[in-house]
Amino acid sequence: MSGGQKRRVAIALGLVHRPPLLFLDEPTTGLDPQNRANLWDQIRALRDGGTSVLLSTHYLDGLPYAREVRADGDLLRVYLDDGERALPHLLSTLTEHGLALESVALDRATLDDVFLRKTGRSLRDAA
């Protein structure tokens, strides 16, 4: 099975018996966007059905401009669509939640970044 298939099986095994308390650590890691959305729907349905759900995630769904979030040690990388316009909104949201920043950097994606993101390999490896 692929990594995504293994992840879906592991999640299904945890959800099938409708536990009263569910701990999920990064449950959507490795899932494609469609399966990620379906899993969030299932988690919400469990919560609405009375299951207590405790989870950790780096996704900022609910912030429409945040495409992806990754923790790397003390560094938090937030990938934004239209960073120049979205960054002030992100900073405001972090402040509203009592999160302080040490520094901020805004970088534009390179062609190699986009290629790597879409194919999983560098332009150098494509030949």
PyMOL commands that set and color helices and strands:
alter all, ss='L'
color gray80, all
select helices_A, chain A and resi 3-15+33-48+83-96+111-119+123-126
alter helices_A, ss='H'
color red, helices_A
select strands_A, chain A and resi 21-25+52-56+66-72+75-80
alter strands_A, ss='S'
color yellow, strands_A
deselect
rebuild
show_as cartoon
